[in-house]
Amino acid sequence: MSSPPEAVRYGYTCKIWMASELERKFLGGTYYVWFAREINPVGDSTRPPNGESSNPLVIYSALDTAVKRKDVNHPKIKDLRAGLLRVISKYVAPRDSNLARTLRREIRRAPVEMFHPQLWRLDLSRIGVTRVKTDQSFPGWDEQYISDLNEGEYEVIAE
């Protein structure tokens, strides 16, 4: 049996270092990721392009630039910081309020360097299709998510 074409076999996402570390240390190494099946899903004659908020390459570039320029007020940095605080409230606080308080303080104080991006390649051949979910908020976009990605199912291809 031959391998499927690369565009089908892999998914791509951009994670920030701080999020991946929090998920590794405090959520048991299970990762939540939105991903596209192309690294740069700009569309073609059969489907529309993803918006910049759902394009792993665009997100990586924006975060890489913001971190290198130490732009603490970059909208994506602010959005990610708020998202991390929501994750802590939803998943950590119910189990351990003291840890949640500590993590919230660390996230609020985190320097912009903690938001440096990582580009991940997901090996979809190792991930059961029932674990891949689709949000049809923007029909036609190449956008799916996995709420329980594990070590060995992805590799970091750029930092």
Secondary structure, DSSP 8 states (H G I E B T S, - for coil): -----HHHHEEEEEEEHHHHHHHHHHSTT-EEEEEBSSSS---BTTB----GGG-HHHHHHHHHHHHHTT-TT-HHHHHHHHHHHHHIIIIITTT-HHHHHHHHHHHHH--GGGG-EEEEEEEGGGS-GGG-EE-TTSTT---EEEEEE-TTSEEEEE-
